[in-house]
Amino acid sequence: MNDATTRPDSGAEEAPSYGRGPRHAVISGAAGGLGSVLAATFEARGCRLVLPARSGVDALREAHPGARVVEADLTDPDDCRRVADAANEAFGGVDAVLNVAGGFATTSALELTRRDLEAQLDVNLRTAVHLTGAFLPHMVTRGAGSVLAVSAGAARGGRNLGAYAASKAALEGYVRSVRAEVEPHGVAVSLLIPEGTIDTDANRRAMPDADPSTWIAPGALAEAAWFLATRPAGGRVGELRVSA
């Protein structure tokens, strides 16, 4: 497993000269601030997309008329299998699975409830486990493909971050376990770890007094995701930490 740390620039739009990118990819969270940028970046570079979403389906279809948009609850394994069936029907499968869907919440350890914990595990862990599980057997059979999950530096813990940190730490453990199992079969598995706040509209609204110039540009993370998805065998990067 290779680790890397990078301090990217603002995220140039020109396609870098990495290896050939995936032809087809499924991206969760494409209606969100980060996922929408990843979807636009991969699509602009010739990748056909499958976009599962629980809400905002019409807007995604309008933004990505060439994509297969599937209304689905990714916390439900059956819905994830429907997404995989739709991908097989549209494109004969996908080359890359990008687990971008996620959510952030702060709760004091003194007040943390089971509902708080389950909500964070649902959006940050179970979505990735179920979506990856729906596509992984086909990739292993083919002996090719890539899986990516977006974690966070806060997985190491922090004030009022018990549920969030636990969900992201669990995600990292899951991804590393999957990597150990399937990389010998030709499937690349990576973690993309932003080391700080991502500059999205939602975060600007939630933190109006913060200085977004110190935040991580979504375009930089999209470039990092493209980099990870285009690593050749013998040059894969298992974990990439991105700072502002």
N, C-alpha and C positions, 0 to 999 in steps of 0.2 A: 504494500500500500504506500502510495506517495502522498505526502502532504505539501501544501504550498500556501504561502501568504502573499497577497498582492495589494498594492495601493493603486487602483486604477484611476485613469483620468475620467473625464466626464462621460465617456462612453461614445466614441466616434461611431458614426453611422456606417462608414465604409466597412465592408465585410473583410475580416482579417484572413490571411492566407494560411488557415489551419487545414486540417484534413477535411475531406468531403463531409458535409453535414448530413444529418438524417433526412430521408425523403419524406417520412411520415412520423408525426409525433402526437402524443396525447398530452395535453397540458391542463392540469387542474388549477382552479383559481384564476382563470383567464379574465374574469370580470373585475378582478381586483387591481389595485394600483401597481403591484409588481407583475402579476400574471399577465395583465394586458400588454405590458411592455415586452415581456418574453414572447408572447404570442405574435405580436407585430414584428419582432426581430426575426424569429424563426420563419414566419411566413414570407417576409421580404427576401429571405435567402433561399426561397424555393421549396420550403418544407410545407407539405400539406398537413392540416391539423384536424385533430379530434378534440373537441372542447366540451367536457362535461360540466354542467352547472345546475345548481338547485334553483337559482333565480337569475333574472337578467338574460334569459335565453333569447328573447327577441332582439335585444340590443347586440348580443354576440353574433347573431345571424346577420344582422345588418352590417356590423363591423368586419365580419369575416365571411363573406358570401361563398367563398370556396371551401370553407371548413365544414366538417360534420359536427354540428352542435347537438348535444344529447342532454335532455333534462334528466338529472340524476342526483340522488342523495348518496354521496361517496362514503358516508358512514354505514351504508347498507351493502354488504357483499354482493347481493343479487343485482343491485343497480350497477355495481362496478362490472359485473359480468355482462350486463346489457351494453355497457359502454364498449367493452372488448368485442362483443358481437357486432356492434355498429361499425367499429374500426375494421374488423375483418370483412364486413360486407362492402364498405366503401373503398378500402385500400388494400385488403388482404393482410391487415395487421399494421403495426407501427414499428419503427426502428428505435424510438426513444419514448420513455415515460418521464414526464417532468412533474413532480409533486410540489406544486407551488401553493396550493390552498393552505390557509392557516389563519390563526386568529390570536389576538393578544388581549390579556386581561390581568389586572393587578388585584390581589386580594391579600389581606393580612393573614398570617398564619394563625392568628387568634380567632379569625372569623371564617376561615376556609371551610366550605361545606362540600359534601359529596357531589352536589350538583355543579359547583364551581370546578371541581376536579374533572368530572366526567365531560363537561363542556370543552375543556382544553384538550383532554385526551381525544375527544371526538374529532375536533377540527385540525389538530396538529399531528396526531399519531394515526388514528384509525383510518382517516381518508387515505393516507399514504400506504398503509398496510394493505387495505382492500384493493385499491387501484393497482398497485404494483403486483399484488397476487393474481389479479385477473389477467395481466399481460405477460407475466414472467414465464409460465410454462412454454408459450409459443417461442419466446426468445431463446430459452434454453434448448429447445428442440432445433431451432435454426442455427444455434451456436453463434449468435450475433445480437447486438442491440445495446442500449444503454438506459440506465435508470438514474434519476437525479432526485434528491430531496433537499428542500431548503430548510435549514435549521436556524440557529441564532446563537450569538456569543453568550446570550443570557441563559443558555442551557447549563452553564456553570453555576447559576444561582444568583440571587440578588434580593434586595429588600422588596417585600410584598410580591415576589415572583414565584412562590411555591408551586402553584398549579402549572403556570406557564413553563417554568424551568423543568419541572418533572416531565411534562409532555414532550418538550424538545429533546431532553436528555434521553427519553425513551425512544424517540424517533432516531436519534443518532445510534443508539445501541441496535435497533432493528436494522438500519441500513448497513452498519458494519457487519452484522451477522449475515445478511443477504449477500454482501460482497464476498465474504469468505466462502459462501456456498456456491455461487454461480459464476464468479469470474473465471474459475478454471474451465468453464463451459463457454467462454467467449463473450459473456455479458459484462459490460463495464457498469460499475455502481459507484456513484459519487455523492458527496455531501457538499453543498454550497452554504457557507456559513457567514452571513453578514455580521461584522463586528461593530454593531451600532445601529442607530435608527435609520430606516429607509425613508427617503424623501418622497412620500406619497401625499396626495390630497387629504386622505383620512388622517394621517399623522400630523399634518399641518393644522387641521381643524382641532384635533385632540390636544395639541400642544402649541397654542397660538403665541406663547411668549418665548418659545425656544428659537434657537438660531439654526435654520435649516442648512446654512452654508457648511455646517459641520456634519451633515448627514450624508448617507450613501445614496448616490444617484441610481435609480432603477435601471437606467441604460448601462451602467457599469456592471450591474449584476446580470443583465441580459447577455452582455459580452462574455462574462465569466461562464454562464450556463452554456453558451455556444462553444466556448473553448472546451469545456468538459465533455460535451456531446461529440466533439470531433477528434478526440484523442485516439491515435492508433494503438493497436496492441503493441506492447513493449514501451509505451510512453504514456500510460494512463495516469491520471491524477485522482486519487481517492477522496481527498478533502481539500477544499479551497476556501481559505478565509479571506474575506474582502473587507477592507476598512475605508473610511472616507479620505 
